Amino acid sequence: MTKSELIEALARQQPHLAIKDVELAVKCIIEKMNHALSTGDRIEIRGFGSFSLHMRPPRMGRNPKTGESVALAKKYVPHFKPGKELRDRVDSSADKYEITG
Amino acid sequence: MALTKADFAEKLFEELGLNKREAKDIVELFFEEIKTALERGEQVKLSGFGKFELRDKNSRPGRNPKTGEEIPITARRVVTFRSGQKLKARVEAYAGTES
C-alpha cells in the first residue's frame, strides 16, 4: 500500500469529505510525525505502536575510498515499536496471507 | 510528553478546518487502515515518512532471562519500520537533550 492508495481508502470510508481534504489530512499527519521525531518528541498511538529516537553513540568510522579514519558524532535514528494489537493482528493472519507490496 | 491521536486530530482541526469529529475520525482511520493493510500481508510505504515492512521469522530457541529456562520462541510474522531518507536526515540533525 502506498500513500496514494491509503488516501483513496480513507476517502472511500469518508465519502462526505473531498478527496483533496483527505489528501491534505494524510500529508498533515505525516508532516506532524516527521516534525515530532525531528524535535525529539515521542509518538504513542494505542494499539498501533510508538515511535521514538534511539541514540547511536559517537564512533570512529572510515572513509571507504581513502581508508582514512574519521570521527563520527553521536546521532539519532527513528525507531518504531509495534503495539500489542498490531503485533497480534499481523501474526494471527500470517498463515492466511502472503507478504506483498 | 508523547504525541497521541488527540494531538493529530487537533492539528487537522487547526490547520485544515476539519470539524473535531471529522478530524478525530480521519486520524483513527489513518492508523486503522495501515493496520488492516499489514494484517492482509501488505507492506505499507508512506513516501516522505518510511516503510512498514513484514517479516516471517522462523522459530528459534529462546531463554527466560529471569530464570535462565530454555523456551522456544515460536515462528511469527512481525512488523518492522524503516524510516525514509527525508525523515532520517531530519532526525540525524537533532542534537538531542541529554536525558
N, CA and C atoms of all chains as a GROMACS GRO file, in nm:
protein
  600
    1MET      N    1   0.084  -0.119   0.000
    1MET     CA    2   0.000   0.000   0.000
    1MET      C    3   0.088   0.124   0.000
    2THR      N    4   0.053   0.218  -0.084
    2THR     CA    5   0.129   0.343  -0.092
    2THR      C    6   0.047   0.456  -0.028
    3LYS      N    7   0.110   0.571  -0.021
    3LYS     CA    8   0.039   0.685   0.038
    3LYS      C    9  -0.088   0.718  -0.041
    4SER      N   10  -0.078   0.714  -0.177
    4SER     CA   11  -0.198   0.749  -0.254
    4SER      C   12  -0.307   0.643  -0.240
    5GLU      N   13  -0.268   0.516  -0.224
    5GLU     CA   14  -0.369   0.412  -0.200
    5GLU      C   15  -0.434   0.428  -0.064
    6LEU      N   16  -0.354   0.472   0.032
    6LEU     CA   17  -0.408   0.498   0.166
    6LEU      C   18  -0.509   0.613   0.160
    7ILE      N   19  -0.473   0.717   0.086
    7ILE     CA   20  -0.564   0.832   0.071
    7ILE      C   21  -0.696   0.787   0.007
    8GLU      N   22  -0.686   0.704  -0.098
    8GLU     CA   23  -0.809   0.655  -0.165
    8GLU      C   24  -0.894   0.572  -0.070
    9ALA      N   25  -0.829   0.486   0.008
    9ALA     CA   26  -0.903   0.400   0.101
    9ALA      C   27  -0.974   0.485   0.207
   10LEU      N   28  -0.908   0.589   0.255
   10LEU     CA   29  -0.971   0.675   0.356
   10LEU      C   30  -1.086   0.753   0.295
   11ALA      N   31  -1.067   0.799   0.172
   11ALA     CA   32  -1.172   0.878   0.105
   11ALA      C   33  -1.297   0.793   0.083
   12ARG      N   34  -1.278   0.664   0.052
   12ARG     CA   35  -1.394   0.575   0.034
   12ARG      C   36  -1.473   0.561   0.163
   13GLN      N   37  -1.402   0.564   0.275
   13GLN     CA   38  -1.470   0.547   0.404
   13GLN      C   39  -1.524   0.677   0.461
   14GLN      N   40  -1.482   0.788   0.403
   14GLN     CA   41  -1.530   0.920   0.448
   14GLN      C   42  -1.587   0.994   0.326
   15PRO      N   43  -1.696   0.940   0.268
   15PRO     CA   44  -1.745   0.995   0.140
   15PRO      C   45  -1.791   1.140   0.150
   16HIS      N   46  -1.818   1.188   0.273
   16HIS     CA   47  -1.861   1.327   0.286
   16HIS      C   48  -1.743   1.424   0.277
   17LEU      N   49  -1.620   1.373   0.279
   17LEU     CA   50  -1.504   1.461   0.267
   17LEU      C   51  -1.454   1.462   0.123
   18ALA      N   52  -1.411   1.580   0.077
   18ALA     CA   53  -1.350   1.590  -0.056
   18ALA      C   54  -1.216   1.515  -0.053
   19ILE      N   55  -1.184   1.447  -0.164
   19ILE     CA   56  -1.059   1.368  -0.167
   19ILE      C   57  -0.938   1.459  -0.141
   20LYS      N   58  -0.949   1.583  -0.186
   20LYS     CA   59  -0.842   1.682  -0.163
   20LYS      C   60  -0.818   1.703  -0.014
   21ASP      N   61  -0.927   1.707   0.062
   21ASP     CA   62  -0.914   1.725   0.208
   21ASP      C   63  -0.851   1.603   0.274
   22VAL      N   64  -0.889   1.485   0.225
   22VAL     CA   65  -0.831   1.362   0.280
   22VAL      C   66  -0.681   1.361   0.251
   23GLU      N   67  -0.647   1.401   0.129
   23GLU     CA   68  -0.505   1.406   0.090
   23GLU      C   69  -0.428   1.503   0.180
   24LEU      N   70  -0.485   1.621   0.202
   24LEU     CA   71  -0.420   1.719   0.289
   24LEU      C   72  -0.408   1.666   0.432
   25ALA      N   73  -0.510   1.596   0.477
   25ALA     CA   74  -0.509   1.542   0.613
   25ALA      C   75  -0.397   1.440   0.630
   26VAL      N   76  -0.384   1.349   0.532
   26VAL     CA   77  -0.279   1.247   0.539
   26VAL      C   78  -0.141   1.313   0.539
   27LYS      N   79  -0.124   1.412   0.451
   27LYS     CA   80   0.005   1.479   0.445
   27LYS      C   81   0.034   1.554   0.575
   28CYS      N   82  -0.070   1.610   0.633
   28CYS     CA   83  -0.056   1.685   0.758
   28CYS      C   84  -0.017   1.590   0.873
   29ILE      N   85  -0.078   1.473   0.878
   29ILE     CA   86  -0.044   1.375   0.983
   29ILE      C   87   0.101   1.332   0.968
   30ILE      N   88   0.142   1.303   0.845
   30ILE     CA   89   0.279   1.258   0.821
   30ILE      C   90   0.379   1.369   0.857
   31GLU      N   91   0.346   1.492   0.817
   31GLU     CA   92   0.436   1.602   0.849
   31GLU      C   93   0.447   1.622   1.001
   32LYS      N   94   0.335   1.603   1.071
   32LYS     CA   95   0.340   1.620   1.216
   32LYS      C   96   0.425   1.510   1.281
   33MET      N   97   0.417   1.389   1.226
   33MET     CA   98   0.501   1.280   1.280
   33MET      C   99   0.648   1.310   1.254
   34ASN      N  100   0.680   1.354   1.132
   34ASN     CA  101   0.818   1.388   1.099
   34ASN      C  102   0.869   1.499   1.190
   35HIS      N  103   0.786   1.600   1.208
   35HIS     CA  104   0.827   1.715   1.289
   35HIS      C  105   0.850   1.673   1.434
   36ALA      N  106   0.759   1.591   1.487
   36ALA     CA  107   0.772   1.546   1.625
   36ALA      C  108   0.904   1.473   1.644
   37LEU      N  109   0.932   1.377   1.556
   37LEU     CA  110   1.053   1.297   1.571
   37LEU      C  111   1.178   1.382   1.553
   38SER      N  112   1.172   1.477   1.461
   38SER     CA  113   1.293   1.555   1.436
   38SER      C  114   1.315   1.661   1.543
   39THR      N  115   1.221   1.676   1.636
   39THR     CA  116   1.246   1.764   1.751
   39THR      C  117   1.257   1.682   1.880
   40GLY      N  118   1.268   1.551   1.864
   40GLY     CA  119   1.294   1.465   1.980
   40GLY      C  120   1.171   1.420   2.056
   41ASP      N  121   1.051   1.445   2.003
   41ASP     CA  122   0.929   1.401   2.072
   41ASP      C  123   0.892   1.257   2.035
   42ARG      N  124   0.838   1.185   2.130
   42ARG     CA  125   0.785   1.051   2.105
   42ARG      C  126   0.644   1.060   2.051
   43ILE      N  127   0.601   0.954   1.982
   43ILE     CA  128   0.463   0.944   1.936
   43ILE      C  129   0.409   0.812   1.988
   44GLU      N  130   0.294   0.816   2.054
   44GLU     CA  131   0.236   0.693   2.106
   44GLU      C  132   0.092   0.677   2.059
   45ILE      N  133   0.069   0.577   1.976
   45ILE     CA  134  -0.064   0.551   1.923
   45ILE      C  135  -0.111   0.416   1.977
   46ARG      N  136  -0.208   0.420   2.066
   46ARG     CA  137  -0.254   0.296   2.130
   46ARG      C  138  -0.301   0.193   2.028
   47GLY      N  139  -0.253   0.071   2.042
   47GLY     CA  140  -0.295  -0.036   1.952
   47GLY      C  141  -0.216  -0.040   1.823
   48PHE      N  142  -0.147   0.069   1.793
   48PHE     CA  143  -0.067   0.075   1.670
   48PHE      C  144   0.081   0.060   1.705
   49GLY      N  145   0.130   0.150   1.788
   49GLY     CA  146   0.269   0.141   1.829
   49GLY      C  147   0.325   0.276   1.867
   50SER      N  148   0.453   0.279   1.898
   50SER     CA  149   0.514   0.406   1.935
   50SER      C  150   0.640   0.430   1.853
   51PHE      N  151   0.664   0.556   1.825
   51PHE     CA  152   0.784   0.599   1.754
   51PHE      C  153   0.869   0.678   1.852
   52SER      N  154   0.997   0.651   1.852
   52SER     CA  155   1.087   0.727   1.937
   52SER      C  156   1.222   0.734   1.868
   53LEU      N  157   1.317   0.799   1.933
   53LEU     CA  158   1.452   0.807   1.875
   53LEU      C  159   1.545   0.717   1.954
   54HIS      N  160   1.632   0.650   1.884
   54HIS     CA  161   1.739   0.576   1.951
   54HIS      C  162   1.870   0.647   1.922
   55MET      N  163   1.951   0.657   2.026
   55MET     CA  164   2.079   0.726   2.009
   55MET      C  165   2.185   0.628   1.959
   56ARG      N  166   2.262   0.671   1.863
   56ARG     CA  167   2.380   0.594   1.820
   56ARG      C  168   2.502   0.669   1.872
   57PRO      N  169   2.582   0.605   1.955
   57PRO     CA  170   2.696   0.675   2.016
   57PRO      C  171   2.800   0.717   1.911
   58PRO      N  172   2.884   0.814   1.948
   58PRO     CA  173   2.990   0.856   1.854
   58PRO      C  174   3.084   0.739   1.829
   59ARG      N  175   3.140   0.731   1.709
   59ARG     CA  176   3.232   0.620   1.681
   59ARG      C  177   3.334   0.666   1.578
   60MET      N  178   3.440   0.587   1.568
   60MET     CA  179   3.536   0.613   1.462
   60MET      C  180   3.491   0.539   1.338
   61GLY      N  181   3.479   0.613   1.230
   61GLY     CA  182   3.444   0.548   1.105
   61GLY      C  183   3.563   0.557   1.011
   62ARG      N  184   3.541   0.508   0.891
   62ARG     CA  185   3.650   0.508   0.795
   62ARG      C  186   3.596   0.555   0.661
   63ASN      N  187   3.668   0.639   0.597
   63ASN     CA  188   3.633   0.676   0.460
   63ASN      C  189   3.668   0.558   0.370
   64PRO      N  190   3.566   0.494   0.310
   64PRO     CA  191   3.592   0.371   0.235
   64PRO      C  192   3.683   0.394   0.112
   65LYS      N  193   3.686   0.516   0.062
   65LYS     CA  194   3.769   0.545  -0.055
   65LYS      C  195   3.916   0.558  -0.017
   66THR      N  196   3.942   0.635   0.088
   66THR     CA  197   4.081   0.666   0.122
   66THR      C  198   4.134   0.580   0.237
   67GLY      N  199   4.044   0.512   0.311
   67GLY     CA  200   4.087   0.434   0.425
   67GLY      C  201   4.117   0.519   0.548
   68GLU      N  202   4.098   0.648   0.533
   68GLU     CA  203   4.126   0.742   0.640
   68GLU      C  204   4.024   0.730   0.753
   69SER      N  205   4.067   0.739   0.879
   69SER     CA  206   3.975   0.737   0.994
   69SER      C  207   3.906   0.872   1.009
   70VAL      N  208   3.777   0.868   1.037
   70VAL     CA  209   3.704   0.992   1.064
   70VAL      C  210   3.620   0.973   1.190
   71ALA      N  211   3.618   1.078   1.272
   71ALA     CA  212   3.535   1.073   1.393
   71ALA      C  213   3.390   1.103   1.355
   72LEU      N  214   3.298   1.012   1.391
   72LEU     CA  215   3.157   1.035   1.362
   72LEU      C  216   3.087   1.072   1.493
   73ALA      N  217   3.013   1.181   1.489
   73ALA     CA  218   2.943   1.229   1.609
   73ALA      C  219   2.829   1.134   1.643
   74LYS      N  220   2.780   1.142   1.765
   74LYS     CA  221   2.663   1.063   1.801
   74LYS      C  222   2.545   1.111   1.717
   75LYS      N  223   2.453   1.021   1.688
   75LYS     CA  224   2.337   1.064   1.612
   75LYS      C  225   2.214   0.988   1.659
   76TYR      N  226   2.098   1.033   1.612
   76TYR     CA  227   1.974   0.969   1.649
   76TYR      C  228   1.910   0.905   1.526
   77VAL      N  229   1.846   0.791   1.548
   77VAL     CA  230   1.772   0.726   1.439
   77VAL      C  231   1.629   0.698   1.487
   78PRO      N  232   1.531   0.708   1.395
   78PRO     CA  233   1.393   0.681   1.433
   78PRO      C  234   1.374   0.532   1.463
   79HIS      N  235   1.290   0.503   1.563
   79HIS     CA  236   1.262   0.364   1.598
   79HIS      C  237   1.112   0.346   1.617
   80PHE      N  238   1.059   0.235   1.565
   80PHE     CA  239   0.916   0.205   1.581
   80PHE      C  240   0.900   0.076   1.658
   81LYS      N  241   0.816   0.079   1.762
   81LYS     CA  242   0.784  -0.042   1.835
   81LYS      C  243   0.636  -0.070   1.815
   82PRO      N  244   0.602  -0.178   1.744
   82PRO     CA  245   0.460  -0.207   1.718
   82PRO      C  246   0.386  -0.232   1.849
   83GLY      N  247   0.262  -0.188   1.855
   83GLY     CA  248   0.178  -0.210   1.972
   83GLY      C  249   0.123  -0.352   1.973
   84LYS      N  250   0.066  -0.391   2.086
   84LYS     CA  251   0.020  -0.528   2.103
   84LYS      C  252  -0.087  -0.567   2.001
   85GLU      N  253  -0.183  -0.478   1.981
   85GLU     CA  254  -0.291  -0.512   1.887
   85GLU      C  255  -0.235  -0.534   1.747
   86LEU      N  256  -0.147  -0.445   1.701
   86LEU     CA  257  -0.088  -0.461   1.569
   86LEU      C  258  -0.007  -0.591   1.560
   87ARG      N  259   0.074  -0.617   1.662
   87ARG     CA  260   0.154  -0.740   1.663
   87ARG      C  261   0.064  -0.864   1.652
   88ASP      N  262  -0.041  -0.864   1.733
   88ASP     CA  263  -0.130  -0.981   1.735
   88ASP      C  264  -0.204  -0.997   1.604
   89ARG      N  265  -0.255  -0.887   1.550
   89ARG     CA  266  -0.332  -0.897   1.425
   89ARG      C  267  -0.246  -0.944   1.310
   90VAL      N  268  -0.125  -0.890   1.301
   90VAL     CA  269  -0.034  -0.927   1.192
   90VAL      C  270   0.008  -1.074   1.203
   91ASP      N  271   0.036  -1.114   1.325
   91ASP     CA  272   0.084  -1.252   1.343
   91ASP      C  273  -0.029  -1.353   1.322
   92SER      N  274  -0.149  -1.320   1.370
   92SER     CA  275  -0.255  -1.420   1.364
   92SER      C  276  -0.310  -1.438   1.224
   93SER      N  277  -0.283  -1.345   1.132
   93SER     CA  278  -0.331  -1.364   0.995
   93SER      C  279  -0.218  -1.408   0.903
   94ALA      N  280  -0.101  -1.438   0.960
   94ALA     CA  281   0.016  -1.470   0.880
   94ALA      C  282  -0.004  -1.592   0.789
   95ASP      N  283  -0.079  -1.691   0.839
   95ASP     CA  284  -0.095  -1.811   0.754
   95ASP      C  285  -0.204  -1.792   0.648
   96LYS      N  286  -0.279  -1.685   0.656
   96LYS     CA  287  -0.383  -1.658   0.554
   96LYS      C  288  -0.331  -1.577   0.436
   97TYR      N  289  -0.232  -1.492   0.459
   97TYR     CA  290  -0.187  -1.400   0.354
   97TYR      C  291  -0.036  -1.408   0.333
   98GLU      N  292   0.003  -1.409   0.206
   98GLU     CA  293   0.144  -1.394   0.171
   98GLU      C  294   0.183  -1.248   0.191
   99ILE      N  295   0.310  -1.224   0.214
   99ILE     CA  296   0.358  -1.085   0.223
   99ILE      C  297   0.366  -1.027   0.081
  100THR      N  298   0.304  -0.911   0.062
  100THR     CA  299   0.305  -0.844  -0.069
  100THR      C  300   0.345  -0.698  -0.053
  101GLY      N  301   0.366  -0.633  -0.167
  101GLY     CA  302   0.395  -0.487  -0.166
  101GLY      C  303   0.534  -0.463  -0.117
  102MET      N  304   0.648   1.498   2.684
  102MET     CA  305   0.514   1.440   2.661
  102MET      C  306   0.503   1.382   2.521
  103ALA      N  307   0.458   1.260   2.514
  103ALA     CA  308   0.444   1.196   2.384
  103ALA      C  309   0.320   1.245   2.311
  104LEU      N  310   0.328   1.250   2.179
  104LEU     CA  311   0.212   1.287   2.100
  104LEU      C  312   0.115   1.170   2.089
  105THR      N  313  -0.014   1.200   2.093
  105THR     CA  314  -0.115   1.095   2.080
  105THR      C  315  -0.210   1.131   1.965
  106LYS      N  316  -0.306   1.042   1.942
  106LYS     CA  317  -0.404   1.067   1.836
  106LYS      C  318  -0.474   1.201   1.853
  107ALA      N  319  -0.500   1.238   1.979
  107ALA     CA  320  -0.569   1.365   2.005
  107ALA      C  321  -0.489   1.484   1.951
  108ASP      N  322  -0.356   1.477   1.961
  108ASP     CA  323  -0.273   1.586   1.910
  108ASP      C  324  -0.280   1.597   1.758
  109PHE      N  325  -0.289   1.482   1.693
  109PHE     CA  326  -0.300   1.484   1.546
  109PHE      C  327  -0.436   1.540   1.505
  110ALA      N  328  -0.542   1.499   1.575
  110ALA     CA  329  -0.676   1.549   1.544
  110ALA      C  330  -0.682   1.700   1.563
  111GLU      N  331  -0.621   1.747   1.671
  111GLU     CA  332  -0.617   1.890   1.699
  111GLU      C  333  -0.549   1.968   1.584
  112LYS      N  334  -0.440   1.909   1.534
  112LYS     CA  335  -0.366   1.971   1.424
  112LYS      C  336  -0.455   1.982   1.297
  113LEU      N  337  -0.530   1.876   1.268
  113LEU     CA  338  -0.616   1.877   1.150
  113LEU      C  339  -0.728   1.979   1.166
  114PHE      N  340  -0.776   1.992   1.288
  114PHE     CA  341  -0.880   2.090   1.319
  114PHE      C  342  -0.826   2.231   1.297
  115GLU      N  343  -0.706   2.257   1.349
  115GLU     CA  344  -0.648   2.391   1.338
  115GLU      C  345  -0.604   2.426   1.197
  116GLU      N  346  -0.537   2.329   1.131
  116GLU     CA  347  -0.473   2.362   1.003
  116GLU      C  348  -0.564   2.346   0.883
  117LEU      N  349  -0.654   2.248   0.888
  117LEU     CA  350  -0.736   2.222   0.769
  117LEU      C  351  -0.880   2.262   0.789
  118GLY      N  352  -0.915   2.301   0.910
  118GLY     CA  353  -1.053   2.341   0.935
  118GLY      C  354  -1.152   2.227   0.930
  119LEU      N  355  -1.104   2.103   0.944
  119LEU     CA  356  -1.198   1.992   0.961
  119LEU      C  357  -1.266   2.011   1.096
  120ASN      N  358  -1.392   1.968   1.108
  120ASN     CA  359  -1.450   1.978   1.241
  120ASN      C  360  -1.392   1.870   1.331
  121LYS      N  361  -1.413   1.882   1.461
  121LYS     CA  362  -1.345   1.793   1.556
  121LYS      C  363  -1.378   1.647   1.530
  122ARG      N  364  -1.503   1.621   1.498
  122ARG     CA  365  -1.548   1.484   1.470
  122ARG      C  366  -1.473   1.427   1.350
  123GLU      N  367  -1.472   1.505   1.240
  123GLU     CA  368  -1.404   1.461   1.117
  123GLU      C  369  -1.256   1.439   1.142
  124ALA      N  370  -1.196   1.532   1.217
  124ALA     CA  371  -1.053   1.524   1.244
  124ALA      C  372  -1.021   1.396   1.324
  125LYS      N  373  -1.103   1.369   1.424
  125LYS     CA  374  -1.081   1.251   1.508
  125LYS      C  375  -1.098   1.124   1.424
  126ASP      N  376  -1.203   1.122   1.341
  126ASP     CA  377  -1.230   1.004   1.257
  126ASP      C  378  -1.116   0.976   1.160
  127ILE      N  379  -1.064   1.080   1.098
  127ILE     CA  380  -0.963   1.058   0.994
  127ILE      C  381  -0.832   1.009   1.057
  128VAL      N  382  -0.801   1.059   1.176
  128VAL     CA  383  -0.680   1.012   1.245
  128VAL      C  384  -0.696   0.864   1.284
  129GLU      N  385  -0.813   0.834   1.337
  129GLU     CA  386  -0.845   0.695   1.374
  129GLU      C  387  -0.831   0.602   1.253
  130LEU      N  388  -0.893   0.645   1.142
  130LEU     CA  389  -0.892   0.564   1.019
  130LEU      C  390  -0.752   0.551   0.960
  131PHE      N  391  -0.675   0.656   0.969
  131PHE     CA  392  -0.538   0.656   0.916
  131PHE      C  393  -0.460   0.537   0.974
  132PHE      N  394  -0.462   0.527   1.107
  132PHE     CA  395  -0.385   0.418   1.170
  132PHE      C  396  -0.453   0.283   1.152
  133GLU      N  397  -0.586   0.283   1.154
  133GLU     CA  398  -0.658   0.158   1.136
  133GLU      C  399  -0.634   0.100   0.996
  134GLU      N  400  -0.633   0.186   0.896
  134GLU     CA  401  -0.613   0.141   0.758
  134GLU      C  402  -0.474   0.081   0.740
  135ILE      N  403  -0.374   0.139   0.804
  135ILE     CA  404  -0.238   0.084   0.796
  135ILE      C  405  -0.234  -0.053   0.864
  136LYS      N  406  -0.301  -0.064   0.979
  136LYS     CA  407  -0.305  -0.193   1.049
  136LYS      C  408  -0.373  -0.298   0.963
  137THR      N  409  -0.484  -0.260   0.899
  137THR     CA  410  -0.558  -0.355   0.816
  137THR      C  411  -0.475  -0.403   0.699
  138ALA      N  412  -0.403  -0.311   0.635
  138ALA     CA  413  -0.317  -0.349   0.523
  138ALA      C  414  -0.210  -0.448   0.570
  139LEU      N  415  -0.147  -0.418   0.681
  139LEU     CA  416  -0.040  -0.505   0.733
  139LEU      C  417  -0.098  -0.642   0.771
  140GLU      N  418  -0.218  -0.640   0.824
  140GLU     CA  419  -0.285  -0.765   0.861
  140GLU      C  420  -0.308  -0.853   0.736
  141ARG      N  421  -0.335  -0.787   0.622
  141ARG     CA  422  -0.355  -0.860   0.496
  141ARG      C  423  -0.222  -0.898   0.431
  142GLY      N  424  -0.114  -0.872   0.498
  142GLY     CA  425   0.017  -0.907   0.444
  142GLY      C  426   0.074  -0.800   0.353
  143GLU      N  427   0.004  -0.686   0.342
  143GLU     CA  428   0.050  -0.579   0.253
  143GLU      C  429   0.145  -0.486   0.327
  144GLN      N  430   0.265  -0.469   0.276
  144GLN     CA  431   0.358  -0.374   0.335
  144GLN      C  432   0.311  -0.234   0.298
  145VAL      N  433   0.342  -0.136   0.382
  145VAL     CA  434   0.289  -0.002   0.362
  145VAL      C  435   0.403   0.098   0.347
  146LYS      N  436   0.406   0.166   0.232
  146LYS     CA  437   0.512   0.263   0.208
  146LYS      C  438   0.454   0.404   0.202
  147LEU      N  439   0.489   0.486   0.299
  147LEU     CA  440   0.442   0.624   0.301
  147LEU      C  441   0.558   0.713   0.262
  148SER      N  442   0.556   0.762   0.139
  148SER     CA  443   0.671   0.840   0.093
  148SER      C  444   0.680   0.967   0.178
  149GLY      N  445   0.800   1.006   0.209
  149GLY     CA  446   0.821   1.121   0.297
  149GLY      C  447   0.823   1.082   0.443
  150PHE      N  448   0.797   0.954   0.473
  150PHE     CA  449   0.800   0.909   0.612
  150PHE      C  450   0.882   0.782   0.625
  151GLY      N  451   0.827   0.672   0.576
  151GLY     CA  452   0.900   0.546   0.586
  151GLY      C  453   0.815   0.430   0.541
  152LYS      N  454   0.869   0.310   0.560
  152LYS     CA  455   0.801   0.191   0.514
  152LYS      C  456   0.780   0.093   0.629
  153PHE      N  457   0.657   0.044   0.643
  153PHE     CA  458   0.626  -0.061   0.739
  153PHE      C  459   0.640  -0.194   0.665
  154GLU      N  460   0.737  -0.272   0.707
  154GLU     CA  461   0.766  -0.397   0.640
  154GLU      C  462   0.722  -0.516   0.725
  155LEU      N  463   0.702  -0.629   0.659
  155LEU     CA  464   0.663  -0.751   0.729
  155LEU      C  465   0.773  -0.854   0.712
  156ARG      N  466   0.796  -0.932   0.815
  156ARG     CA  467   0.896  -1.039   0.808
  156ARG      C  468   0.842  -1.164   0.874
  157ASP      N  469   0.859  -1.276   0.805
  157ASP     CA  470   0.825  -1.404   0.867
  157ASP      C  471   0.949  -1.459   0.933
  158LYS      N  472   0.941  -1.479   1.064
  158LYS     CA  473   1.056  -1.527   1.140
  158LYS      C  474   1.037  -1.675   1.172
  159ASN      N  475   1.142  -1.751   1.156
  159ASN     CA  476   1.138  -1.892   1.196
  159ASN      C  477   1.142  -1.902   1.347
  160SER      N  478   1.100  -2.017   1.397
  160SER     CA  479   1.110  -2.036   1.541
  160SER      C  480   1.258  -2.054   1.577
  161ARG      N  481   1.292  -2.015   1.697
  161ARG     CA  482   1.431  -2.025   1.739
  161ARG      C  483   1.433  -2.049   1.890
  162PRO      N  484   1.543  -2.103   1.939
  162PRO     CA  485   1.549  -2.128   2.083
  162PRO      C  486   1.561  -1.996   2.158
  163GLY      N  487   1.490  -1.985   2.267
  163GLY     CA  488   1.498  -1.864   2.348
  163GLY      C  489   1.520  -1.902   2.492
  164ARG      N  490   1.521  -1.804   2.577
  164ARG     CA  491   1.551  -1.828   2.717
  164ARG      C  492   1.476  -1.726   2.800
  165ASN      N  493   1.420  -1.769   2.908
  165ASN     CA  494   1.361  -1.676   3.003
  165ASN      C  495   1.476  -1.605   3.074
  166PRO      N  496   1.488  -1.474   3.052
  166PRO     CA  497   1.605  -1.404   3.107
  166PRO      C  498   1.609  -1.407   3.260
  167LYS      N  499   1.494  -1.421   3.322
  167LYS     CA  500   1.489  -1.423   3.469
  167LYS      C  501   1.538  -1.556   3.525
  168THR      N  502   1.482  -1.665   3.469
  168THR     CA  503   1.509  -1.796   3.527
  168THR      C  504   1.618  -1.873   3.454
  169GLY      N  505   1.651  -1.827   3.330
  169GLY     CA  506   1.751  -1.898   3.251
  169GLY      C  507   1.695  -2.023   3.185
  170GLU      N  508   1.566  -2.047   3.204
  170GLU     CA  509   1.499  -2.164   3.148
  170GLU      C  510   1.488  -2.152   2.996
  171GLU      N  511   1.514  -2.262   2.925
  171GLU     CA  512   1.502  -2.258   2.778
  171GLU      C  513   1.357  -2.272   2.736
  172ILE      N  514   1.311  -2.178   2.654
  172ILE     CA  515   1.176  -2.188   2.598
  172ILE      C  516   1.182  -2.150   2.451
  173PRO      N  517   1.124  -2.230   2.363
  173PRO     CA  518   1.131  -2.198   2.221
  173PRO      C  519   1.050  -2.073   2.189
  174ILE      N  520   1.104  -1.987   2.102
  174ILE     CA  521   1.029  -1.872   2.050
  174ILE      C  522   0.962  -1.921   1.923
  175THR      N  523   0.830  -1.913   1.919
  175THR     CA  524   0.756  -1.970   1.805
  175THR      C  525   0.777  -1.887   1.679
  176ALA      N  526   0.754  -1.950   1.562
  176ALA     CA  527   0.759  -1.877   1.434
  176ALA      C  528   0.653  -1.769   1.437
  177ARG      N  529   0.683  -1.654   1.380
  177ARG     CA  530   0.584  -1.546   1.383
  177ARG      C  531   0.609  -1.446   1.271
  178ARG      N  532   0.505  -1.368   1.244
  178ARG     CA  533   0.521  -1.258   1.149
  178ARG      C  534   0.530  -1.127   1.227
  179VAL      N  535   0.630  -1.047   1.195
  179VAL     CA  536   0.650  -0.922   1.269
  179VAL      C  537   0.653  -0.801   1.175
  180VAL      N  538   0.623  -0.686   1.232
  180VAL     CA  539   0.626  -0.558   1.159
  180VAL      C  540   0.756  -0.486   1.193
  181THR      N  541   0.825  -0.436   1.093
  181THR     CA  542   0.940  -0.351   1.120
  181THR      C  543   0.920  -0.220   1.044
  182PHE      N  544   0.986  -0.116   1.089
  182PHE     CA  545   0.974   0.015   1.026
  182PHE      C  546   1.110   0.061   0.979
  183ARG      N  547   1.115   0.104   0.853
  183ARG     CA  548   1.239   0.164   0.801
  183ARG      C  549   1.209   0.307   0.766
  184SER      N  550   1.277   0.399   0.832
  184SER     CA  551   1.246   0.539   0.802
  184SER      C  552   1.303   0.576   0.667
  185GLY      N  553   1.234   0.667   0.601
  185GLY     CA  554   1.277   0.714   0.470
  185GLY      C  555   1.394   0.811   0.482
  186GLN      N  556   1.454   0.842   0.369
  186GLN     CA  557   1.572   0.931   0.366
  186GLN      C  558   1.545   1.065   0.432
  187LYS      N  559   1.428   1.121   0.399
  187LYS     CA  560   1.397   1.255   0.446
  187LYS      C  561   1.387   1.258   0.599
  188LEU      N  562   1.313   1.160   0.654
  188LEU     CA  563   1.298   1.155   0.800
  188LEU      C  564   1.433   1.128   0.867
  189LYS      N  565   1.509   1.034   0.809
  189LYS     CA  566   1.640   1.001   0.864
  189LYS      C  567   1.728   1.126   0.875
  190ALA      N  568   1.729   1.202   0.765
  190ALA     CA  569   1.814   1.321   0.762
  190ALA      C  570   1.768   1.423   0.866
  191ARG      N  571   1.636   1.440   0.879
  191ARG     CA  572   1.586   1.539   0.975
  191ARG      C  573   1.617   1.496   1.118
  192VAL      N  574   1.604   1.367   1.146
  192VAL     CA  575   1.629   1.318   1.282
  192VAL      C  576   1.778   1.322   1.316
  193GLU      N  577   1.860   1.291   1.216
  193GLU     CA  578   2.005   1.291   1.238
  193GLU      C  579   2.053   1.429   1.281
  194ALA      N  580   1.986   1.531   1.228
  194ALA     CA  581   2.026   1.668   1.259
  194ALA      C  582   1.987   1.707   1.401
  195TYR      N  583   1.901   1.624   1.464
  195TYR     CA  584   1.856   1.655   1.600
  195TYR      C  585   1.972   1.636   1.698
  196ALA      N  586   2.006   1.742   1.770
  196ALA     CA  587   2.122   1.736   1.859
  196ALA      C  588   2.090   1.660   1.987
  197GLY      N  589   1.964   1.666   2.026
  197GLY     CA  590   1.924   1.590   2.144
  197GLY      C  591   1.945   1.666   2.273
  198THR      N  592   1.859   1.638   2.370
  198THR     CA  593   1.880   1.693   2.503
  198THR      C  594   1.914   1.574   2.589
  199GLU      N  595   2.018   1.585   2.666
  199GLU     CA  596   2.060   1.471   2.749
  199GLU      C  597   1.948   1.436   2.846
  200SER      N  598   1.916   1.308   2.852
  200SER     CA  599   1.814   1.267   2.948
  200SER      C  600   1.851   1.133   3.008
   0.00000   0.00000   0.00000
